[in-house]
Amino acid sequence: MKNRIKELREEKGLTLEKLGEKVDIAKNTLSRYESGKREPKLETWQKLADYFDVSVPYLQGFEMQTPNRLKELRQKKHLTLDDIETKTGIKRGTYSNYENGNTEPKLEVWQELAHFFSVSVPYLQGFDEYKSNRLKELRDKKGMSQSQFVQAFNELLISKKMKPITIPTYSRWENSLNSPTEKVWQQLADYFEVSVSYIKGEIDTEYLEKLIELAILFSFPEMILTYGNVELNDDRKSVIVVGILSLILNQLGYEPKVKFQEVYIKAINLAENRITRNQLIDFKAVVDKFMPKFQGMISNLLQAYEKL
């Protein structure tokens, strides 16, 4: 699809050199944008759209602009236009024009609104193919500012002999303007103690279904299963089920040990003054010892289960 950069430039009677001076982009670079030989970054599209006073999708060559989600998200939060003005400082009339597509926000305004609604800029602009990741949500849970998080996360990266990041880089990740490498996604997931799919804003429902099926299998009493040369009797099966549930909690974004401890305390209270209290203490020791090994073990059990 051909973009409209050349068309709009010529409508204004500008040469490539003159347009380049006005938007601070090299003439040769603009020429490659016009011909489609090079694709501008999102902020460059926005800069050009702001100059020509059109929307980014229109500049990119779409006949009609995709309706943005400003009104949809405002209504989901049960906010009036006056509320928006109070909370963001954007005048109600200006915001109304943004909602209706009469005027296009500048990039920094899109970013501010995306941050306010906890979504990505592309999603806010109406594009379905972009999913909001959970970086901001998880950072907020820790009560950390972006600068505090970047400082702490860089310590982890340096310990792993990986290149540290800057605050602007991280901010772009939160707003889905750029994406970390898979290796960095894994470090982010490890830092927040969640799965990669969860931190990316995804849930692997197929994997969850398999884990649940495995938990059901191990919940049946008096059924002897084996793992290698070890017989998984009812006592051992209960530990395996805790391991499976810990992986399910991980997929859902919870910290398994924290959740397990919460339930364990309740179980201890229920078992007070009973013989099972000592059994629970032993059970906790077993779980704490073997929980780090659960992931590989359960992966093997899943493979065996699928062959049944």
ChimeraX attribute file (.defattr): number of C-alpha atoms within 10 A of each C-alpha:
attribute: neighborCount
match mode: 1-to-1
recipient: residues
	/A:1	7
	/A:2	12
	/A:3	17
	/A:4	17
	/A:5	22
	/A:6	19
	/A:7	12
	/A:8	15
	/A:9	16
	/A:10	13
	/A:11	10
	/A:12	11
	/A:13	11
	/A:14	14
	/A:15	13
	/A:16	19
	/A:17	15
	/A:18	14
	/A:19	20
	/A:20	17
	/A:21	12
	/A:22	11
	/A:23	14
	/A:24	11
	/A:25	17
	/A:26	13
	/A:27	16
	/A:28	12
	/A:29	15
	/A:30	20
	/A:31	17
	/A:32	13
	/A:33	18
	/A:34	20
	/A:35	13
	/A:36	13
	/A:37	10
	/A:38	12
	/A:39	14
	/A:40	17
	/A:41	11
	/A:42	14
	/A:43	14
	/A:44	15
	/A:45	20
	/A:46	24
	/A:47	18
	/A:48	20
	/A:49	23
	/A:50	18
	/A:51	12
	/A:52	16
	/A:53	15
	/A:54	19
	/A:55	23
	/A:56	23
	/A:57	18
	/A:58	16
	/A:59	23
	/A:60	18
	/A:61	14
	/A:62	15
	/A:63	9
	/A:64	9
	/A:65	17
	/A:66	15
	/A:67	14
	/A:68	18
	/A:69	17
	/A:70	22
	/A:71	19
	/A:72	12
	/A:73	15
	/A:74	16
	/A:75	12
	/A:76	9
	/A:77	10
	/A:78	9
	/A:79	13
	/A:80	13
	/A:81	18
	/A:82	14
	/A:83	14
	/A:84	17
	/A:85	15
	/A:86	12
	/A:87	11
	/A:88	13
	/A:89	11
	/A:90	17
	/A:91	14
	/A:92	16
	/A:93	12
	/A:94	15
	/A:95	23
	/A:96	16
	/A:97	14
	/A:98	17
	/A:99	19
	/A:100	13
	/A:101	17
	/A:102	13
	/A:103	16
	/A:104	22
	/A:105	22
	/A:106	16
	/A:107	18
	/A:108	11
	/A:109	14
	/A:110	20
	/A:111	23
	/A:112	15
	/A:113	20
	/A:114	22
	/A:115	16
	/A:116	12
	/A:117	16
	/A:118	19
	/A:119	22
	/A:120	24
	/A:121	27
	/A:122	22
	/A:123	19
	/A:124	24
	/A:125	19
	/A:126	15
	/A:127	15
	/A:128	9
	/A:129	7
	/A:130	16
	/A:131	16
	/A:132	22
	/A:133	22
	/A:134	19
	/A:135	23
	/A:136	21
	/A:137	13
	/A:138	17
	/A:139	16
	/A:140	13
	/A:141	10
	/A:142	11
	/A:143	11
	/A:144	14
	/A:145	12
	/A:146	18
	/A:147	14
	/A:148	12
	/A:149	17
	/A:150	20
	/A:151	15
	/A:152	13
	/A:153	18
	/A:154	16
	/A:155	14
	/A:156	17
	/A:157	16
	/A:158	11
	/A:159	10
	/A:160	10
	/A:161	9
	/A:162	14
	/A:163	10
	/A:164	13
	/A:165	13
	/A:166	12
	/A:167	14
	/A:168	12
	/A:169	14
	/A:170	20
	/A:171	19
	/A:172	16
	/A:173	18
	/A:174	26
	/A:175	24
	/A:176	23
	/A:177	18
	/A:178	14
	/A:179	16
	/A:180	14
	/A:181	9
	/A:182	10
	/A:183	10
	/A:184	15
	/A:185	17
	/A:186	18
	/A:187	18
	/A:188	21
	/A:189	20
	/A:190	14
	/A:191	12
	/A:192	20
	/A:193	17
	/A:194	22
	/A:195	24
	/A:196	23
	/A:197	18
	/A:198	19
	/A:199	26
	/A:200	18
	/A:201	13
	/A:202	16
	/A:203	16
	/A:204	13
	/A:205	10
	/A:206	8
	/A:207	14
	/A:208	18
	/A:209	12
	/A:210	17
	/A:211	21
	/A:212	15
	/A:213	15
	/A:214	20
	/A:215	20
	/A:216	11
	/A:217	15
	/A:218	23
	/A:219	15
	/A:220	11
	/A:221	10
	/A:222	9
	/A:223	12
	/A:224	12
	/A:225	15
	/A:226	10
	/A:227	11
	/A:228	7
	/A:229	6
	/A:230	9
	/A:231	12
	/A:232	18
	/A:233	15
	/A:234	17
	/A:235	9
	/A:236	15
	/A:237	21
	/A:238	17
	/A:239	20
	/A:240	24
	/A:241	21
	/A:242	17
	/A:243	23
	/A:244	26
	/A:245	19
	/A:246	22
	/A:247	23
	/A:248	21
	/A:249	19
	/A:250	18
	/A:251	23
	/A:252	19
	/A:253	21
	/A:254	18
	/A:255	16
	/A:256	22
	/A:257	15
	/A:258	11
	/A:259	12
	/A:260	17
	/A:261	12
	/A:262	11
	/A:263	12
	/A:264	16
	/A:265	12
	/A:266	10
	/A:267	14
	/A:268	17
	/A:269	11
	/A:270	12
	/A:271	15
	/A:272	11
	/A:273	10
	/A:274	10
	/A:275	9
	/A:276	14
	/A:277	16
	/A:278	14
	/A:279	13
	/A:280	16
	/A:281	12
	/A:282	12
	/A:283	17
	/A:284	16
	/A:285	11
	/A:286	13
	/A:287	19
	/A:288	12
	/A:289	10
	/A:290	15
	/A:291	18
	/A:292	11
	/A:293	11
	/A:294	19
	/A:295	15
	/A:296	10
	/A:297	16
	/A:298	18
	/A:299	13
	/A:300	12
	/A:301	16
	/A:302	16
	/A:303	11
	/A:304	11
	/A:305	13
	/A:306	9
	/A:307	6
	/A:308	5
